[in-house]
Amino acid sequence: MVKTQNSKPYDLRERTLRFAKEVRNYVKHLPKNLGNIEDAKQLIKASGSVGANYIEAEEALSRKDFVLRIKISRKEAKESWYWLELTEPKEEQIVEKQSLIMEATELTKIFGSIVEKSK
């Protein structure tokens, strides 16, 4: 796998899979309160959908289908950002939360760029 200077993989399939796994690990250690439980459910779904829709885009039947799937990946990355923002982590998880928020933001930008270049 090719990596960038900040050691983020170029391979979006791998990168989105890693994001979903890191989100699951983060959620596993959140304090158990009603808000976190409900937000975590949504976060897990959204973070997994980022990569699932990217995989669908790779197998797109047409350019229009490809763009649609990439837009959905972008939407799910934005939604992941939103649910991450709502979670209330333990003090020792704050850096991890910020890192995941940064990754969700970067994925949103990457997918946005792909949409723009596909026009």
N, C-alpha and C positions, 0 to 999 in steps of 0.2 A: 504494500500500500504506500502510495506517495503521500508525503506529509508536507505541510507548509512550515514556515519559520517558527510559528508558535505551536507546532506539533499537532495541529488539527488536520485530520485526514481530508484529502480531496474527495475521496470516495463517499458520496452522499449516502449510499446504502449503509455503509459501515457507520458513518457519523450519526445518522438518524437512529440506527439501532442502539448505538452507545448512549445517545441522549435518552432514549426511552428506558434503558437499563439504569442509567444514573438517576433518573426521576424516580423509578421504583425503589431504588436504594434509599433515596432521600425521604420518600414517603414512609417507608418502613420505620424510620426513626423519629417521625414527627410525634409531638405530644398528642395523646388520644383525647380530643375534645370534639364536640359536634361539628364545629366549623371545619376543622382540619379533616375529619373523616369524610364529610361531604365534598369538600374542595379536592381532596386527594383522589376520590373516585373520578371526578371530572378530569383532573390533571393526568391521571394514568391513561384514561381513554384518549385524550387529546395528544399526549406525547407519543403514544403508540401509533396513532393515526398519521402522524407526520411521515414516518417511514413507510407505513403500509401504503399510503397513497403515492409516495415516491416510487415504490416498487411497481405499482399499477402504471405510473407514468412511463417507466422503462419499458413496459410491455404494451404501450398505447397502440391502438389500431389506426390512429390518424394523428395529424398535427393538432387538430382541434381537441381530441381526446387527451393528448399529452399536456396541452396547456391547461385544460380543465383540471387534471390530476395535480399538476404543479400548483395551481391556484388553491386547490384543497389542502395540499401540504402546507402552503403559506398560511392559510387560514387556521389550520390546526397548530402551527407553530405560534401564531399570535394568541390563540386560545390557551396554549400551554403557558405562555408568558403571563396571561391574565390570572390563571389559577395559581401559578407560582406566587404571584404578588399577593394573593389572598391568604396563602398559608402562613401559619404562625409557628415558626420553628423554635427549637431549643436554641439557646445562646450559641452553642458550639456548632450549629447548623447554618448560621447566618452567611458565612463565606460560601458554603456549598449552595445555598439558595441564590446568592448573587451570581455565582458561576453559571448556574442553570438558567437564570434569567438572561445572562449575556449570551449563552448558547442559543436560547430560543429566539433572541433578537437577531443574532447572526444568521440563523436558519431562515428566519423571515426575510431578511435582506437577500440572501442567496436565492431563495425561491422567487422573490420579486424580480431580481435581476434576470433569472431564467425566463420569466414571463415576458419581460420587456424585450429580451433578445429574440424571443420566439415570434414576435409580431411581424 
